[in-house]
Amino acid sequence: MYRTPTPLLLVGAVLACLGLASPAWSATPINESRPLDARGRLEVENLKGRIEVRAWDRREVKIEGSLGAGVEKLEITGDAEHLSVRVRYPKSGGLGFFSGSDKSEPSELRLMVPLQADLEVEAVSADIDIEGMASGEMNVDSVSGDIKVVGAPRNANIDSVSGDLNLILNSAQVSTESVSGDIDLRGRLSGEVHVETVSGDVEMSGHQSSVERLSGTTVSGDMRIGSSLAKGGRIELESVSGNLTLNLPANLSAQVRGESFSGDLSAPGVEISRPKHGPGSSFEHSYGGGDGEISLETFSGDARLQLGKGE
């Protein structure tokens, strides 16, 4: 005999269809610890959500947070020298090789990490927030998530596609790249610095920095650089249509060269040369003892050198 379903049965059926009735589809809390040497290496991967890293003086990694509904598992492998923490998603061969039909929810990782450890973080749409790491090497990559780093790694390589980068670093070697995201780089920088973008803007400030070599390239994004140049150092900035502004101390000692096809050039105390026929402009000038070398090149963007204007 046919019986009319009760309201409770109907609700249960709906919840089952939505995946809400099964405990497997609820967020899973994380509370794990693993040993890691003071100068060990940690790799962290999370497709979407958030990755937060903080430093402490213990020889272990503390992992907290939550796995989003539908996530396969948290995978922790390795030993005290080299540890790996990865969020595994359904139908996935690893980070970035997930099914287009994947409907799992974002996961959040919060990690406490030895202060001087080497750190590698990879994400797709997860935001990344790192603070306090020092002395080790740091490699951070994201596609669309924003990246924030405050610390003093020895070497830092930080890249994004469309996410913004907000960086405060006391480092001897820094390389940071973005396609459409903006880059804001501050801190006490020395040694070699490389910044590169396609359409995102670049803001680098810090006259307490004294770089030995600084290279910057952009296509259509504007680039504003403030720094000091070490004795015998070199700065090379290039742009297609983006504008370049280089701000250096008034006691600059360097040979400076500027060149543009159709953009405007300006620098204190220089005379801009233009050909009698056709487009183009250029200048060459020596400041102070002329110890270092500076090159500014654009196609249609403007290039400007400022001295002693502050940050």
Secondary structure by P-SEA (a helix, b strand, c coil): ccccccaaaaaaaaaaaaccccccccbbbbbbbbbbcccbbbbbbbcccbbbbbcccccbbbbbbbbcccccbbbbbbcccbbbbbbbbccccccccccccccccbbbbbbbccccbbbbbbbccbbbbbcccccbbbbbbbccbbbbbbccccbbbbbbccbbbbbbccccbbbbbbccbbbbbbcccccbbbbbbccbbbbbbbccbbbcbbbbbbccbbbbbbbbbcccbbbbbbbccbbbbbbbccccccbbbbbbccbbbbbccbbbbbcccccccccccccccccbbbbbbbccbbbbbbccccc
